[in-house]
Amino acid sequence: MSGEHNASGQDRSRGVAGGGVHDAYDARHGAAGGGADGVGDGGRPAGGVGTAVAEAPPGAMVVVEDLHRSYGTAAGAVHALRGVSCRVPRGELVALRGRSGSGKTTLLNLVGGLDTPDSGRITVDGTALADLGESGMLAMRRERIGFVFQSFGLIPILSAAENVGVPLRLRKVAPREREERVQLLLSLVGLADHAEQRPGELSGGQQQRVAIARALANRPALLIADEPTGQLDAETGLEVMELLRAVVRSEGVTALVATHDANLLGLADRVMELSDGVITEEG
């Protein structure tokens, strides 16, 4: 996987994993926290997509209570989740650990509103998902939750900048504001010099960085990442996980990341273990 290692070298030369995220932010907005987009010091903007380093308020971003989810019927039913309860604190990077088939993806899909539980309750950013209709759930996913997938999910015919800008176009953000946000995010993930390249011209690690930037475009409160390093070599995977940790700090976002790679768990603020549909360890 020589392409990955080359990309890793390029990323390290920009200092992304070692603090370049914060450097890129400071260069654009200054140490005081205000910025050209009119965001107050240290605060999350009331609207739009302006960026500021925010301190997350105390409490839980995600509350899951007695969650059950099965697939199939009768004797052939697969019990993916069996009474899962957990809390994800605001402003933390929480790793969800478990082997393949343990229920990690099912839990992430339910928290992200991509699937519906058989029973139980999920609250995200103070809103009970069960209380949202179809349009409300769509707005939740579009404006308050960002998704990063193992397969990157980039549009092949669009450039890196255009891919990052897709969520902003869907919200009809003004072109100038959209361009500024895209430039900032590509700087945050260390790809300012690759804005015009298409996914096929980028390494796997670079593509995942573009996917992370796109997930952050609308300043979500919650970032959900399902095995974001699964298709990357170990060195590049570690750099992507370090990037996720850095953007949690710089963007004031909460991240719930599924991984089975023990080498990445040390970067998380806390780790939850999921085994056979049950949380067996949390700390």
Number of C-alpha atoms within 10 A of each C-alpha: 9 9 12 20 17 14 17 22 14 15 21 15 13 16 15 24 23 16 14 21 23 21 17 21 21 17 11 16 19 13 14 12 17 17 17 11 16 11 20 17 15 16 16 20 17 9 9 15 21 21 30 26 26 20 16 21 11 9 14 18 23 22 20 20 16 14 21 21 22 16 12 9 8 7 6 8 10 12 14 21 25 17 16 19 16 16 17 22 21 22 24 22 26 25 25 27 25 22 14 12 13 19 24 27 18 20 25 20 17 18 24 23 20 13 13 17 19 12 14 16 19 26 18 21 18 12 14 14 20 14 11 14 10 9 8 12 17 14 13 21 16 18 19 19 25 27 25 23 18 15 16 21 15 21 14 12 12 16 20 30 24 21 23 29 25 18 20 25 13 9 12 10 16 11 12 9 14 23 17 15 25 26 19 23 29 24 25 26 27 26 24 17 10 17 18 13 16 19 22 13 14 17 19 23 27 25 21 28 26 30 26 28 30 27 26 28 24 26 25 22 23 30 23 23 24 20 21 26 28 16 15 19 16 16 14 23 24 20 21 25 19 19 23 25 21 22 23 21 20 19 23 26 28 28 29 24 24 27 23 18 16 9 11 18 21 10 16 19 15 16 20 21 20 23 19 17 24 19 21 12 11 14 8
